[in-house]
């Protein structure tokens, strides 16, 4: 796609030095990715389980280290979660008015299990964030919830695209689904802004605008995905995410749990992924390549190639 319009400046623009170093014709990373047609499938960063912590204050580049949370404590919380194989994520309501802010003596958290067949959300609070260092991380703490969590990255200090593209999405969703919608910290893939994730399934979407975000939420409620915006399911490997995207195209099946990964095998040109689909067994071939060198974020100054997946074939057989 060519002729993409550059984003307007974010509420947290880069400093003068960074701006001065930009070449004429510079475009934000999401505009550049749109012009190149960077593929979405297979770009969701891995996360089987998640720890969400409500941090209402402004966030610096790293939300757990630069917020109303003591940075040393934030570092310990992140290290503990990651050591347990859990991905930490800061969340907050969007544009809260003073009467809506949480009681400062109560810190809200959620533990999410996104593994297929184990999907679960459990919410709780602690009176002191230091208690997050002793919070059981095995899914036994907190109260289970059947309501999904819709989280949109609007992390301005991480990348201007996340703010400029993410904020209209989160505000539109919060107006219609105030109890379900949260702003969240960096999800990865700034060039695919606006990015949003739906829990408990860990479905990560990209290039979402306000109108299509509502479609994503509505289809999720029906147990379906929006395939052309889906980057992948975070509990799957990136190769399996790309294979599932190919399988959805081949079968037309948009059910969240339509496919189950049976095996993944790398080979010199890509991957062979076996999927179960009802009474069928699908053999999906996906190619793997390196892109041209690119600046993958707005703050990047050195271009690097990134890995991309290419659909090759889908063979269907009865089990």
N, C-alpha and C positions, 0 to 999 in steps of 0.2 A: 504494500500500500504506500502511495506517495502523497506528498502535499499535506501531511499531518500538521495541524496547528499546534504550535508550542504552548505548553502550559503557562498560565499566568504565575507570577511569583507566589510562593507559599507565605503563610504567616510567619515562618521562621526561615528567611532567606539565607543563603550562604554569606559568609563574611566578605568584605571588600577584596581581600587577597585572592580568595577562591574565584570570585566573579571576574577579577581582573585577568586571571589566568585562562579564562575561557576563550576559545577561538571564535571568530565571527561565524554566525550561523549555528552556534551551539544549540542543541535541543535537549530537553529533559530525557532521562533514560527510558521512560515509558513511551514517549513519542518515537524515539529511535527504534525501540523494539517493534513498535507498530509498523513503522516504515519497512523494517526488514522482514516482517512477518514471522518473528520468532515463534516456534511452536510451543504450545502450552503443555501438551501431554507429556507426562513423565518429569515434571519439574517441582513436585511437592516434596519438601524436605521431610525426612523421616521423623515420625513421632507416634509410638504406639500408645503411650500414656502421657498425660499432661497435668501439670500443676498450675492452676490459674489463681492469681493473687490480685485482689482489688487494690490498686494504688491510684488514688484520686488526683494526686498532685500533677503538676507538669512533669514530663519525662525528658531527660537528656538523651544522648545518643543510646545509652544503655539504661532501660527503664529501672531495673533492679538496683543499679549502682548510682543513679542520679534522679532521685524522686523524694517523696517524704519519708522514705524508708532509709534507715541508717545504712550507708554504703557497705560497711563491713558486714553487717547482718545480711544485707541483700546478697553479697558475694557468698556467704555461707549457705543461704537458702538455695541459691542456684547450684552451688557445688553439690549439696546434698541431693537435690532432685536429680541432677545429671548422673551422679554416681549410682542412683537407683534406676537409671534408664528412663527417667521421666523428663519431659521437656517443659521448662518453666515459661509462663506467659503472663505478662501484666495486663490487667483489664481495668476499665473504668467506664462509667456512664458518660454519655456525650453531653456537653454543655449543661452540667447540673446547675440548678439554681440553689442558693444557700439553704433553703428549707429541705432540699432533697438530699443533701450530703449525708453520708453515713455518720453514725455516732463514732467519734474519734477513739472511743474506748473499745471498738469492735472492728476487727479486720476480717473481711469476708474472703473465702477461698473456695475453690472447687477442684476436685480430682476427677479426671476424665480418663476412662479406658476406651480407646478407639479400636481395639482389636476386633476383627470380625467374629461375631458370636459372643463377644464379651462386652459389648457396648454398655457403658454406664456413666452417669454423672452423679456425683455426690457433693453436696454443698455443706459448708460449715463456717463458723466464725471462731476467732481467738481474740481474747482481750488484749493480748500483747503479741506483736509480730514475731518476737523471739520464740513463741510457742510453736511456730511453724517448723522449728528445728527438731521438735519431738513429735510432730504430727505423724500418725501412722500413714504410710504411703502404700499400704497393701490393699486399699479399697474398702477397709473396714470402718473408717471414720466418716462422720458426716451423715447427712440425710439424703437418700436417693431421690432423684428428680426425673420425671418423664419428659419435662419440657426441654426442648433443644436449646443450645447456646449458639447465637449468631454473632461472630466476632469479626470486625472489619479493622484492618490495619490503618490507623490514622497517625502513625508515629512520625511526626513532622521532623523531629531532630535527627531521625535516622536517614530519611530521604524525603525531599520535597514532593516527589510524586505520590508518596503514601499519604501526605496531607492533602494535596490539591485534588487528587482523584478519590482518596478514601473518605474525606470528610463529607462531601455531598451524599455519598452512599450511606454512611452510618447515620447521618441526620435524617435521611428519608426513611430508613428502616426503623429508627428509634421512634419516629412519629407514628408509625403504624404498629410496631411491635415493641413497646417500651420495656416490657419485662424480659424479652428474649435477647435484646440487642446490646452489644458492648463495643466500645473501641478496644483495640488490643495493640500490644507492642509488636515489634518486627516479626513477620511470618516468613520472610525470605522471598526473593524474587521481586525486588522493587520495580524492575522493568515491566512487570505484569500488573502494576497498580491499575485500578483498585483491587487489592487482594482481600478475600474474606474466607473464613473457615466456619463450617457447621459441625458442631459436636452434638451427640457423642461419636459420630461416624468418622470425624476427622477428614471431611471432604473439603479440599482446598481449591478455591476458584480464583481466576484471574481475569483481568480486563472487564471487570464488572462495573456497570454504571447503575445509577439509582433505579431506573425502570427495570432492568434485568435482574437486579438484586432481589426485587420483590418476587420475580418469577422463580428465582432459585429457592427462596424461602417457601413459596407455595408448593413447588414440586417436591421439596424435601418433606413437607408435611404429608404428601401423598406417597412417600417412599421412593421417589424418583430423583434423578440428577438432571442437570442441564449439560449435556456432553460437550458442546462446543466451548464452554467456559471452564470446564473442569480440568484442573492441573493434575489432580490425582488424589488418591486416598493415602493419607500420611502413614498408615500402618503397613503399606506395601512398599516394596523396593521401587525405584524409579523405572526399572525395566518392566516390572509387572504393571505399574501404572500405565505405561505406554502401550503394553499389550492389551490391557483392559480397554483402553480407548479405541484401539483397532477393532477389538471384538464388538464393542458397542456400535461402531460404524457398520460392521458386517452384518450384525444381527438385528439392529434397530432396537435393542433392548436397553431401556434407560432406568430399570429398577436398580436401586442402590445395591442390593445384594444379589444381582443377577449372576455374578461370576465368582468362582472360588479358585484360587491359585493352587495347582497341583504340583508344578515343578518349574524351575527356571534353569536354563543352561546357557552359559556364554559360549560364543564361538568367535572366530577371527573377525567376522563382519557384523556381529550384533548378538542377539539373544533369541533362543527358542523358549517360549513360555507355554506351558500346558494349562488350560483353564477348564473347569467344569461349568457347564451351562445347561441346567436342567438335565435332560437325558442325553446331552451331547458332550463330547470331548473336543475342545478346540485346540488346535496347534497353531500358535501365533508366532510369526517371524517378525521381529523388529530389527531394523538396522541401527547402527550407532555411528555417529560421525562427530567431528569437531567443527564448530562454526567458524566463520571468519573471526578475526580478532575484533573485540568490541568492548565498549565501556558499559559494564552491566549495571552500574548505579550512577546517580547524578554526581556523586562525589569522586568517582573513579577518575584517575588521571593516567593510568596505564592500561592499554587495551590487551585483553586476553581472549583466546577462544574458549567457548563453553561446550559441554557435551549436549548433543541433541539426538533424539530418537526419530527414526523414519519408519512409517508403516511399510511392510513388505507383503505379507500374505496372511490369510486366515483359512485354515483347513478345518472342515467340520466332519465329525464322524460320530455315529451312534455308540454309546457306551455299552 
